[in-house]
Amino acid sequence: MAPAAGFQTPMAMVPWGVWFQNRIHSFEDGEGDGACTVHFPKSCLHCDEPACVTVCPTGASYKRAEDGIVLVNESLCIGCKLCS
């Protein structure tokens, strides 16, 4: 069976569950021969007012009241990635 469109991993041929990755931000640094592309990950910041929770159409993204950690309920998530 071929991997699902847009899914690339050496670990599994078919994705299962909810699979979120760190967002990778890239920018160009320098000019000419000294130029390079810099890539860095940006993980969840567990914001005070998380936009990912606000945009979630199913309510799967939520902020835990007792400690403020932002979580995703996998059974409600439809994988639309609006949160990312």
C-alpha positions, -999 to 999 in steps of 0.1 A, spaced: 0 0 0 14 35 -9 17 62 17 -11 88 19 -7 120 -1 17 144 17 27 118 43 64 108 43 80 87 69 104 58 69 87 43 99 53 35 85 35 31 52 1 42 64 -4 71 89 -26 63 119 -41 86 145 -34 123 146 1 132 135 13 167 141 49 179 136 68 209 147 65 237 123 97 245 105 105 281 98 132 289 72 149 321 62 178 332 41 209 346 59 236 365 41 243 372 5 264 358 -23 288 329 -15 282 334 22 245 330 20 227 301 36 192 289 45 185 286 82 158 262 93 145 260 129 116 243 146 88 261 163 70 240 188 38 247 207 42 277 230 12 269 252 0 305 248 -22 323 274 -48 328 246 -40 301 220 -53 308 185 -51 271 177 -79 265 203 -100 293 188 -98 281 152 -104 244 159 -138 235 142 -144 204 163 -132 216 198 -104 190 197 -78 216 206 -82 227 242 -63 244 270 -62 223 302 -75 245 331 -53 232 359 -19 240 342 -26 258 309 -11 231 287 -26 231 252 -37 196 241 -55 179 213 -82 153 218 -74 127 191 -109 113 191 -124 147 181 -96 158 157 -104 156 120 -68 164 109 -76 197 92 -44 214 106 -61 248 111 -43 247 145 -9 247 128 
